[in-house]
């Protein structure tokens, strides 16, 4: 195990939530993928919404709807889904099951022992024939996190990167532009251990990391989104083919389309996309076919993995108000 350089962010508030029990099921008879829904994405008129946040009226970005494609039965679809060109991987607390994308059939499963080191795997992503799964000790306090690496061919565990006690509970990881990107979640749920919030939802961060998983920069998520997550937090994140970061919460069937800000530390909320029969959790963009990218998510209560096309062409970046350059006679005093 490689231990990362310590960078501890101390907080004075704590919290916790009950995690779903790990699935004890063994692979059932091979599920078969449902036939793809033959629907083409339809250009949608943006729907603007207004919400009250901390006593002030805030205009939310426009909302759109995802178009369902294919659904797969997946008994392990409890935390997230990861995907590559031929397979998808259903992620549970202590198990990851590899499925054939064509048939939906489960092929191999990594299964951590109940008394072993794997406690709460939250999501995963595939790059270079390896599946990088994020892991934490959630809901124990203090929070610690790690990245656990698996060979996608054999599903054997091959490496581990430990953050130790860090910025929160690691919930997702992705790779873009030569860097790693990660979500460190904090929660408003009250911890059984401390009787305090488990880090406070507003402390949730998106962190850019170098190849050694050392922090390069970090951003916050807009409070109106975090208010939707409460008392939980950010569960999923994946960079889309549009160059935007797509985020999900713990419970709602919504994806939040984000961009990095030109200044400041808060991500810019561009749009919201409704996800039918999705209840938050970990997500993945399938980037194996750049001409036909698909968005993957799960339905935890129905034990399904869903795929969607997204209204990428309809989502536009609005003009931003930021600053002006003033000349003589215009200076603010």
MARPA-751986 format. One record per residue (C-alpha): x negated, y, z. Coordinates in steps of 0.25 Angstrom, whole numbers, plus 5000, padded with zeros to 4 digits. Layout:
BEGIN
XYZ
...
//
This chain:
BEGIN
500050005000
499550144997
499750245007
500050385002
499450515008
500250555019
501150675017
502150685028
503350775028
503850785042
505250815045
506050835058
507250765053
507550625051
508650535045
509150395040
510150315033
510550175033
510050105021
510749995014
510249855017
509349785007
510049694998
509849545001
510449494989
509649404979
509849424964
511249384960
511649324947
511149414936
511949534934
512249584920
512149724916
513449794912
513649834898
513149974895
514250074895
514250124880
514350274883
513550384878
513150504887
514050624885
513650764886
514250824898
514650964902
513950994915
514851014927
514351124937
514751104952
514651194963
514351144977
514151214991
512751194996
512351245010
513551345009
513151404995
513851364982
512851294972
513151264958
512651124955
512151074942
513051014931
513450864933
513450754923
513850604922
512950484919
513450384908
513450244913
512650144905
512450004911
512649944925
511949824931
512249744943
511149754953
511249694967
510049774972
510549914967
510549974981
509550084980
509050114966
508750064952
507350064944
507250034930
506250004918
506449964904
506949824906
507349814921
508049884932
507749874947
508749884958
508149934970
508649894984
508049924998
507149804998
507349744984
507149784970
507849694959
507349694944
508449684934
508449664919
509049784913
509649704901
510449614910
510449664924
509849534929
509049544941
507649484939
506749504950
506849564964
505849624974
506449594988
505849655000
505949575013
506949635024
505749645034
504749695023
504249825020
505349865010
506449935017
507150035007
506750044992
507550164987
507250164972
506250134961
505650164948
504850094937
503550134931
502450054924
503049924928
503149954942
504349984951
504150094961
505150084972
505250184983
505350134997
505650195011
505950155025
507350215025
508050235034
506950225044
506250345050
505250405047
505350385032
504350315025
504250285010
503450204999
503450164985
503450014982
502949964969
503449844961
503049774949
504249774940
503849644933
503749564946
504449654956
503249634965
502849744975
501549794970
501249924977
501650024988
501450174990
501850225004
502250365008
502350335022
503150445030
503450555019
504450655014
505650565015
506150425010
505650394996
506850364988
506450374973
505250374964
505050414949
503850444940
503750564930
502750644924
501550574930
502150584944
502950514954
504250574960
504950534972
506150564981
505950574996
507350575003
507750625016
509150605022
510150675031
510650535036
510350525051
509250425055
509650315065
508150325069
508150475072
509550525072
509050635063
509250655047
508350555039
507450675034
508550765029
509150755015
508550895011
507150845013
507250755001
506150774991
505750744977
504250724977
503250714965
502050624968
500750594961
500250454957
499850434971
501250464976
500650594982
501650714982
501450824971
502750904973
504150884979
505450944977
506850954985
508150914980
509251024979
510051024992
511451014985
510950874980
510350834993
511750874999
512350774990
511350664995
511650695010
511550625019
510650535010
509650585000
508950574986
508950424982
508550424968
507650504958
507250474943
506650564933
507550564920
507150574906
507650724906
506450754915
507350774927
507350704940
508650634943
509050614958
510150534965
510550534980
510950414989
512450404986
513050494975
513150454960
512450574955
511050604949
510450744951
509650794939
508450874944
507250954939
506051004945
506151154949
505251254942
504951314956
505351274970
505451144976
506951104973
507351014962
508251074952
509651004951
510051004936
511250914935
512050804942
512350674935
513550584940
513150434941
514350334940
514350224951
513050274956
512850304971
511550374972
510250294975
509050274966
509050294951
508150274939
507950334925
507650224915
506550294906
506150174899
506850214886
506750364885
507750374874
508850304883
508550344897
509550284907
509850324922
509950204932
510650204945
511350114955
512650094961
512350044975
513749994979
513949924966
512549864965
512449914951
511349984943
511850084933
511250154921
511650284915
511350384904
511250524908
511750654902
510350704900
510650794888
511750864895
510850904908
510251034906
509351114914
509951244918
509251374918
508551404932
508551534939
507251554945
506451684944
506251814936
505051894933
505352034936
504652164931
504552304937
505952364941
506452214943
505652174955
506452124967
506252194980
//
